[in-house]
Amino acid sequence: MSLVQLRRSHSAICQLDQSVIERFVEKYSDFIIFLLSVSDRTRARELLDRLTDHSLIYIAEEELRGALIGEIAAAARDGRDFLDFSLFLDLVDRPPAAGPLPDCVAHVLQMAATGGGAARPLAALESVPPLRRSAALSGILQRNRAVALGLVAYASRNLRCAAMDALLEKSPDLLALIPASRFFERFTEEHSAYLPIALRHHLPDEVQRTLQQFEEFFRQQASSLEEIRRLAAETPSAERRSRLLDLIYSLQLKLQGPAADLVMQEFLKLGALDEADLDLLRRLRQSR
């Protein structure tokens, strides 16, 4: 298609009633994905504004199909088993009934988390405002749980984290299928929503242990943590920064792995550290 034809197609679609656009997207979501990918920012935004939540869901399903077909092709080319990818693709096309999901879902999530699947930009969901994205993710969960989990496997980090938060709110029983590494990635920005005991039993065992270590650390080091809070509230100075770094460094040596990262993030939120300090302490810990 020429540039003139693409612009005409864009204009024609945007002038349609939203219900008509929704029916078009349901049948030709791959064309809308292509149109979004080649449009400039202004035209892409205009088209996105005309899409309903159902249209966003159809597009997300099509992009996930593309990711899984790519995995099947790569596995076939390398002589690897692609049965799990094929079974997952079937779940995208035919939503599973209520009850436990088949083993292929957890297997694909694990393979994606360990490098078997690259993050792919999902043009529509990546670009819409957070409230629209949240509404679309809720719709995806209601329509097909496998698609929501597929986003955790193949979406970029921000969308993956949003999908996990939607699962936490709407279907926490599915969280156990997600590899622990995905949670630790999420916790670098937000972990408080995952702390309630009523929700925690849905998490993988390794994640539950990490959150327990995190809470026990704060109970055991209460006096040191109070000193850190006091210093963090003081006027910034070289002396204050040196005392904070010394105190936090001595504390971080008492923890290992993801629990230590969680504690460092908590200090960042308190204002006791900045990003440069956090990076310095992380490198010092790794060098030991």
N, C-alpha and C positions, 0 to 999 in steps of 0.2 A: 504494500500500500504506500502511496505517496504521502508526503506531509499534508498536502491539501486535502486528500481523502480522509486522513486521520482527524484533521480538524473539523471536517464536515461531520464525521461520525460522532465526534465528541459533542459538537453543537446539537446534533439531532437527538442524541440520547439525553442530554441535559434538559432539553425542552419537553421531554415526555413527562407524563404524570408519574409520581413516585411508585404507584402500584404497578404501572406498566413497566417501569424500569426494573422493579423487583422480579417480575415474571421473566423479563429478558435476562437478568443476571442468573436466575435459577437455571436457565438453559445454556447460556453462553458466558458463564463466569470466566472462562479462560480468555475470552476476548476483552472483557473489562480489565482483567489483570494486565494484559498486554497494553491496553490503552493507558492505564495508570502508569505503567513503567516507561512509556515513551512521551508522556505529557510533561510540560513544564509545571512548575510548582503551582502557578495560578490555576491552570486548567485542571490539574489533578485535584486541587482543593475544591474547585467548583463541582467536579464529578462526585467526589466523596460526600459533599454536602447534599447531593441528590439521592444518595444510597440509604435505604432503610436498614434497620438492624438485621433483618432477615437477609438482605443483600450482602452485608458484611459476613454473615455466617456462611452463605454459599461460597463466597470468595475464599474464606479461610479453609473450608473443606477442599476446595479445588487446589489451593496451594499446598495443603498437606498431602493430597494425592500425588502432586508433582514431586514432593520430597521423597515419598515412599517409592514411587516408580523409579526415581533416580537411584535409590538404595538398591532396589532389585536389579537394575541394570549393572550397577557397579559390582554387586556380589556375583552376578552371573559372569561378568567379564573376568573377575579374579578367581573364579572357581570356588566361591564360598557358598554356603547354604543360605538361601534367601526365603525359606519357608516362613519364618516369623514375620518378615516384611510383607509377604503376600497375604498372610492371615490378618495382619493389622490393616492392610489396604481393604480387605473384605469388610472389616468392622467399620471403616469410614463410609463405605458404600451402603452397608446394611447395618444400621445401629443395633447393637446387642441388646438382648432382653435384660430385664432387671436381674440382679444377682451378681456373683463374682465374674470378673472379666477373665478371658482365657489367658494362659501363661505368656502368650506371644506379646502382650502389652508390656508386661514388666521386662521381658527380654529386650524389646526394641528400645524402651526407655534407658535400660542399662547400656546397651550398645551405643546409643546416641551420647550418653554422658561420658563414656570412656573414649570418645573420639571416632565412633563409627558413623556419626552423622553431623554434618556441619550445620550451624545455624543459618537459617534462610530468612531474608526479609519478607514479612507478610505485609505487602504494600498498604492494604486498607486498614487493618487493625493497628499497624505501626503508626499510622498517620492521623488517626482521629483523636479527638480530645479524650482524656481519661474517663469521663462519665459515659461517653458513647462506647468506649472500649469495654468498660465494665458491664454495660447492658448487653453488648454483643457476647461477651464471655459467659454471662448468665444464660443467655439464649442457647449458646453452644452446649453448655452442660445439660440443659433440659432436653435438647434435641439428640445429642450423641456424646456420651461420656468419653468414648475413645478419641474423638476429635480434640476435646479439651486436654487430654493427656498427650495427644500427639503434638499439641502446641508446646507443652513442656519439653518434649523431646527435640523439636526442630525450630522453634521460634528463636529470635535473638533474645538476649538477656532480659531486657526491659519487659518485653511481652511475655516471656517465660515466667518471670516473677509475678506479673499481673495474673497470669493463668493459675499459678500456684495459690495466690491469695484468693482467687475465686473458688478454687477447690476447697480451701480451708473454710470458707464461709458457707458454701452450698453443699459440698460433698466430701467432708473430711475423711470418710472411710476410704477414699481413693488415694490418699496421701501415702499410704504404706507401699504403693507401687512405684513411687518415685525414688530414685537413688539418693543416698545421703548427701552426695556431693552437690546436688542441686539445692538442697536446703542450706548448706553452708555458704553457697554462693548468694542465696537470698539473704542470709543473716548478715552479710557484710553491709547491708543497708537497713534492714528491719528484721527484728526477731521477736518483739514484744507480743505480737498477735499470736505467736506460736507457743507462748509460755503457759497459758491456762491448762491446769491439770485435766480438765474435762476434754480437751482436744488432744493433749499430748500422747495419749495411748494410741492414736491413729498414726503417729509418726514412726519411721523406721527405728529399730532398736538403737543404732549408733547415734541417731539424732537425739533420742530420748536421753541417752547417757550424757551426751554433750551438754544439753540444757540442764540436767541435774548437776553436773560438775560446775557449770556457770553459777547456778544459784547457791550451791554449797560454798563456793569460793567467796561470794559476797557476804555470806553469813559469817564465815571464819575470819575474814579480813576486815571486819566492820570498822575497827579503829583506824587502820591505814586508809581505808576508803573515805572515812570522814575527814582525815587530814588532806587527802587529795581534793575533796570537794571544797574545803576551806581555802586551799591554795588556788584552786581554779577560780574562786570568786575574787581574789586579790587583783590589784592593778598589775597588768603585764610588766615584767621586767626580766632582765637576764638571770638574776638570782632566783626569781620565782620559777622560771623555765628550767633551770638547772636542778632545783630541788624536786620539781615535779618529775622530770625525766629519771632522776636517780631513784625516786620512790616507785614509780611505775615499772621501771626496769627490774627492780628487785622483786616486785610482785609478779611480773609476767614469767619469771623463771620458775614459779611454783606451778605453772600450768603448761600443758603441751597441746599442740594441734588446734582443732577448731574452737575448743573452749577458750584458749588463749586469745584467739582472734576475736571472739565475742566480747571478752573483757576489754580488749583494746578499742573496739567499736563503742563500748559504753563510755569509756574515758573520752573518746572523741565527741560524743554527744554532750558530755558534761562541760566541754570546753577546756578540759585539762590538756588535751593534745590538739595539734593541727595535723593536716595530712602529711606534712614533711616530717613531723615528729613520729607519726605513726609508721611511716616508711622506714625511718631510721631504726626504730625499736624492732620492727619486724626483721630487718636485715641483721641486726645484732643477735636476735634470737636464733635466726637461721644459721649464723656463723659459729654458734657454739657446738 
